[in-house]
Amino acid sequence: MQQMRVLIFVHTSDPKLCLDIRLCAVMRWKKIGWMALLRTSDARASDLETNLQLLQTFTKEDLLQDNNIDSMLACIAAHVLCGHVREYRPLLAKLSAQRFQKLNEVFDGRRLETLDQAMDVLHPAPWFRFQTQTNSVRDPHALQELEDFDHTNKWPTKQVKHERKIDAFDTRADRAQEVSNLTSTINILKCDAATHANDIVSASALRKEMSAKDKLMIRRIRKYRLFPTAEQRKKLHQFMGTCRWTYNKGVAHFRKTNVSSAQTLRDLYVTEKSKKQRVYPEDMEPPPQWAYETPKTFRFNALRKFESGVKSAFSNKINGNISKFKIQFKSRKKDGRYFTFCEDAGRANIMYKTGESRAMLSISKLKNIPIKCDPGIEITNEIQITNTNGFWYAVIPQYVRPGEFDNRGKTIALDPGMKAFMTGVDLDGNALHIGRGNKEHLDKYRARIRNAQQEMASIKNFKGHRSGRQWRALARAKRAFHCATAKLSNCVKEMHYQTSTYLTKHYDTIILPVFNSSVMVKKSNARNHTFNRLLSGLNITAWSI
């Protein structure tokens, strides 16, 4: 029955038509999931209305005898998978008692209610469950049998790319040494460039070819908790504020001169001394002396971040994604808790102590910050220091080796929801329920956030002189709000990570519908404000990306 959850509910104002489609699915349910995959690659939005109108003309006898019903239902199912159908509601909750009894007669009644705990789940959270429903009718299929499904034709190509990524990771040390040797050779040949012009060109081409393999390596971002002392927190806040001030200087300079080059802005707002003549726009001056207390690498990386944002905005405008743009300033009140500053790989270092779980992170002008991270981690790329909900983190990118890939032909189609975070159906008709019942656990933190917001609002709206007791209560409410927000965010991320790990471990092909949150939470009579808020809080779009 969970298979029909994905295939039946359509976006139409005619309730009788919805009942007709449900009846069609009940009569032909064994072939819907398979035929939907067959039709996924060529579903057109213009066919949906035609098929819905034709279904209204069929009687109950036609549903049992006409073989064309399979094709029509498969087309509707394909529209669901392609994103043309916009309803995400459980089927059983919408059925009457008589219709539910009829389904018990048609299907194995135990399959409608029995959920088995999924096996082989990596470090499952006690509140986040993986449950399965096994189809009583075993009719196994494979995607290789689908000639119209383009995904099967790309498997050999993806296998070759996967092997290239593994080779690029295994040879990264030797490749780095060879690139270094080629660079030294090119520098020596440039001493007599006229004589060795061809050799310089060939060596540069070889170096470029070898360096291009670095882009094949998979880079993962790891976020580790920092535990700075009070003095270190004061320094980090100072660094972050100065970087935000430097970023805003770049924005102001760009608005006056349309210059966004980080190198040009570096001579004006980063370096204290420069051999070049500095020319500032009207009403703009050199940085004050206190700005130079922050390492120049932090401030320069803030300008690089600004330049990257400008380039991205211009690219979107050229591609037609936006018609105009305006780079905004960063404010302490709005962006202060999420503004990040970067440190170069050569200036950041992690020292480990034997027998202790925490290590020490050292950056420019700030040494020995306690950090809880994986043992043996090395910093080979630029890192970020960020403050989220009052907690400090170091974001460290790492290159990882891809796992061995063996295509077993297992496929699953997914559908998001509220009662279950994700529901999937495989080619055998088995259903997978991910995160069913997690709403109660998340509501606990949502209630804490709501209570803290009410407490802060009551104190802020108090008309009169606030006592010391009220200020302390406001501080406690803020701490409770940030703590509950962080825990809620961590729970949602845990759902995402657990779901991705389980799916990639047990399935080779994962079919995703179009997760468009702006459409899923669109206001209508069927969706209230609470539903929209809860669905947005699950960050389904971020998970699918």
SULFEN-V951367 format. One record per run of one state. SS is the DSSP state (2 for helix, 1 for strand, 0 for the rest). FROM is the first residue (numbers start at 0). LEN is the number of residues. Records with the same first field share a line. If there is no record, write none. Layout:
BEGIN
SS->FROM-LEN ; FROM-LEN
END
This chain:
BEGIN
0->0-1 ; 7-7 ; 42-2 ; 55-4 ; 65-2 ; 82-9 ; 94-2 ; 106-2 ; 113-2 ; 117-12 ; 133-9 ; 145-4 ; 170-1 ; 192-4 ; 216-1 ; 227-2 ; 257-4 ; 269-19 ; 293-2 ; 318-13 ; 335-5 ; 343-5 ; 351-6 ; 363-2 ; 372-10 ; 388-2 ; 400-10 ; 416-5 ; 426-4 ; 434-4 ; 460-7 ; 506-2 ; 511-5 ; 520-3 ; 524-2 ; 527-1 ; 537-2 ; 544-1
2->1-6 ; 14-28 ; 44-11 ; 59-6 ; 67-15 ; 91-3 ; 96-10 ; 108-5 ; 142-3 ; 149-21 ; 171-21 ; 196-20 ; 229-28 ; 261-8 ; 288-5 ; 295-23 ; 331-4 ; 438-22 ; 467-39 ; 516-4 ; 528-9 ; 539-5
1->115-2 ; 129-4 ; 217-10 ; 340-3 ; 348-3 ; 357-6 ; 365-7 ; 382-6 ; 390-10 ; 410-6 ; 421-5 ; 430-4 ; 508-3 ; 523-1 ; 526-1
END
